[in-house]
Structures are given as C-alpha cells and as structure tokens.
Amino acid sequence: MELIDILLSATFWAAVLRIASPLIFATMGELICERAGVLNLGIEGIMVAGAFAGWIAVYAGLPLWAGVGCAFLTGVMFGLIHGTLTVPFGLSQHVVGIGLTLLATSATYFAYRVALPEVSSPPRIEAFQPTGWPILGSQTVLTWAALATVAITAWVLFRTPLGLALRAVGENPAAVEAQGLPVHGLRMGAVAVGSGLMAVGGSFLTLSAFNSFFFDMVNGRGWICIALVVFGAWMPGRALLGALLFAGFDAFQVRLQQTAIGAGLPYQLFLAMPYLLSILALILMSRRAEVPAALMTPYNKGER
C-alpha cells in the first residue's frame, strides 16, 4: 500500500520531472551530436562547466536567463574544440571526448579558485522559482524549457531540411557531399549546439535545482545521458521516456528508504537501484536500436 501511495503522489511526479530536467537537456544535446555522426564523451565535463558558468554569471549580477545563455555559450566553446579535433582532423572521438571532460572539469576548478580564492563554501544565488502553474506547479520554467527542447529537437530532425541533412551526415556523409552540402560544417554545427544544450543541463542544477555550485553536483549524469540516447534508439521521444524512467527510479528509491520496507535494508542498495534498473532497461531496449551508420566514422572530403 505504501508503494502505491508513493506512485500516486503528486510530489513524487513533481520530483520525477525535476530530476529528469537536466538529463533531458543533456540527452537532447548528445542525441543531436550522435545523429550527425559524432560521439561526444565530453558531456560530463561540459555539464560541470555549464553549471559553473551559469552560476558565476548570476553571482556576478547578470539575470538568470543571461546565466543560462552564458552556460550555453560555454558549452558551444567546448563543443567547437571537440568538433575541430574530431571532424576536420579526424582524431579519435573517444580520446578527445574523455580529454575534453578532463579539460572542462579542470578549467572549471581553476576558474572557481581564481574567481573565489578566499571562499570556503560556495555563495548562494537567487535561483529560478516555481511557476505555480496548475499542473505540477512546483516546477521552474527551466523544466518546461527542457520539455520544449524535446519537441523542438524532434521537429528540427524530422520535419525540416536541416534535420534531414543532419541525419544524413550521420548515415551517409558521401551522399550529403554529393548534394553540395558541407559535411564538416553540419557536423561541427551539431556538436556546437548539442554541447550548448549539455551545458544548459548542467546550469539547471545551479540555477533551478539548487542555488549554489559544488564540484560533485553533476555526479555522473553525463554518462547516464549517453546511455539514454542508446535507450531511446536515437529518437527524442524515446530518450525523453528514458530520462523520465531513470528519474522515476531515483525519486522512488529516495521515498522507499523512508518506508517500513526500506527501514531494514542498507541505503547503498537504494542508491544503486536507479542505475541497476536503468542498465537492465538499456540492455532490453538497445538490442533493437539502429545505430547511425556513420557514427564515430571520420569523413574526409571526396571519400566514397
């Protein structure tokens, strides 16, 4: 009965949306990159950098939406670094992505220490407040922006010529070049925009979920987002479902610990539950997933 009460609680579903929001932004960003044929393993570091950039911008006196914009531009900058090394130069996307995560994380730590050398605990800012709208009004406007991002991503990918070109460079870049379209330009643009969305996902943590910045706040969410893209079979709607599913597991385990069922079990079991269930769901769903044919495959002009 306690389990049913949890699932029927409005606060539970509000928590699911809140936990899923940064995952949605970052998953859409990774999906755009991979649809264009580029695996971006820099997502974890980009989210950390975005979380810091948004927070420090607001702390310096800029409006909240300007903080979101600063986070996006920070992600774009790191995306251009990743894209330059992997697209025209054709370096290993795995190595560059992991290196970018280390670069972004280290650069963020350095910037934090330079900006706040004497601060022992991170200062607080005035974060986005709940909208108070009738349906799950405890959410901030950034959550609704995350849901809108899914719709916009799906519309661009499957209803516009630009989306067709992006999907084509992830499947058959030679055919795109034969049509006179710039393969490298399309891939670079996808990585830049996708990385910007990843950084916005990070900024959600500092500008909406919390009102401060600390280094462990991303806590592996970037790697979860890569798995969610596979879970969603590179489809925005399915990836959204995966993000909500993971968030549901996470919100459920927190509440389960407070029940009689969870009282006698070690808390580490509950912490691991969302990840174990997500791995199981990923295994079941990924068997039917069709990977973009040119994913992680560098393309040189004139190749056939």
MOGINOR-V731637 format. One record per residue. BURIAL is + if it has 16 or more other ideal C-beta (glycine too) atoms within 10 Angstrom, else -. Layout:
BURIAL + BURIAL
This chain:
- + - + - + - + - + + + - + - + - + - + - + + + + + + + + + + + + + + + + + + + + + + + + + + + + + + + + + + + + + + + + + + + + + + + + + + + + + + + + + + + + + + + + + + + + + + + + + + + + + + + + + + + + + + + + + + + + + + + + + - + - + - + - + + + - + - + + + + + + + + + + + + + - + + + + + + + + + + + + + - + + + + + + + - + + + + + + + + + - + - + - + - + + + - + - + + + + + - + + + + + + + - + + + + + + + - + + + + + - + - + - + + + - + - + - + - + - + - + - + - + - + + + - + - + + + - + + + + + - + - + + + - + - + - + - + + + - + + + + + + + + + + + + + + + + + + + - + - + + + + + - + - + + + + + - + + + + + - + - + - + - + - + + + - + + + + + + + + + + + + + + + + + + + - + - + + + + + - + - + - + - + - + + + + + - + + + + + + + + + + + + + + + + + + + + + + + + + + + + + + + + + + + + + + + + + + + + + + + + + + + + + - + + + - + - + - + + + + + - + - + + + + + - + + + + + + + + + + + + + + + + + + + + + + + + + + + - + + + + + + + + + + + + + + + + + + + + + + + + + + + + + + + + + + + + + + + - + - + - + - + - + + + - + - + - + - + - + - + - + + + - + - + - + + + + + - + + + + + - + - + + + + + - + - + + + - + - + - + - + - + - + + + - + + + + + - + - + + + + + - + - + - + - + -
